[in-house]
Amino acid sequence: MTGDSTSKKYRSLFLSDVHLGTRGCQADLLLDFLKHNDADTVYLVGDIIDGWRLKRSWYWPQLHNDVVQKLLRKGRKGARIVYIPGNHDEFLRDFFGIHFGGVEVVDQFIHEGANGKKYLVIHGDQFDVVVRHAKWLAFLGDWAYVTALNLNTVLNYCRRKLGLTYWSLSAWAKLKVKNAVNFIGKFEETLVSEAQRQKVDGVICGHIHHAADHETNGIHYINTGDWVESCTAVAENFDGTFELIRWGDGKRAATEPSRESSGSRVAA
C-alpha cells in the first residue's frame, strides 16, 4: 500500500467514536490524521457514523464525506478495513459478514498482534447496562452530551479569540463527576472480564470516549477514545507494541514510553 510521502506506516490502526453526521465530529483533524498515518489493517471500532442523530436531523457536510472516501481509498490501496458497529451505527448490525466496497462488517474480532498476543476488538456498548436495558435513558444522555458539546463550541470560540488552546468541557466533567468516574471504572472491569472469558490477552474497545492503555488483572485494556472530544487513535507497531495517539491541533506529539508493563507507548 502506498500513502502520502510524509505518512507513517503501522501494522494496525484502531479508530472509534468518530460520530460522522454530527456537528461535534472533528472530521478535519481526522482527515489530517488519515493523511499522515497508514496501516496494513484499519479497525473501525464502532460509532463511526451517528445514525441516532441522522434520524433526528440530517447533517452531512463535505468533510464527513471526505472521511468516508479517505477510508475507502485506503482499502483500494491495499489496507484491510474491518468495521465493528457500535450502538450509534447499530443499523449496520444487520449486515454482519457482508463486505461494502472492501469494508468487512463484523460483530467483534480477535486481533492477533505481531508478538502473537490476541486481543478482543469490540465497541463495548453490549456491556453498557443503560444502552442495553434503558435505551430511552441512553437517548436522554445523548441529548445532554450534545448540549455540552454545543457549549464547548461557544467556549472554545472564545478561547481561540484569547489565543488559548482547545479544552473539552464534557471531557473535564466526565472526569470530575463521581458517577461518571465510577462508570468508566466499571466499564473497564466488565470488558476485562469478557477478555478473560474469551481467553485472550487484551481488549481494544471504544464507546465511552475515554482513551486508555493499561494492564488490569493480567489483561491489556485499550480504549481508542474518540474524535469528538479528545481526537485519539490507537496504533500497533510492527513489533507488536501499541501507541495511544492524541492528534491535538492536527499534530502528533512526541511518543513517550508507557509506564505500563504491557510494552505499549503513549503519544501524549
Secondary structure, 3 states (H helix, E strand, C coil): CCCCCCCEEEEEEEECCCCECCCCCCHHHHHHHHHHEEEEEEEECCCCECHHHHHHCCCCCHHHHHHHHHHHHHHHCCCEEEECCCCCCHHHHHHCCCEECCEEECCCEEEECCCCCEEEECCCHHHCHHHHHCHHHHHHHHHHHHHHHHHHHHHHHHHHHCCCCCCCHHHHHHHHCHHHHHHHHHHHHHHHHHHHHCCCCEEEECCCCCCEEEEECCEEEEECCCCCCCCEEEEECCCCCEEEEECHHHCCCCEEECCCCCCCEEEC
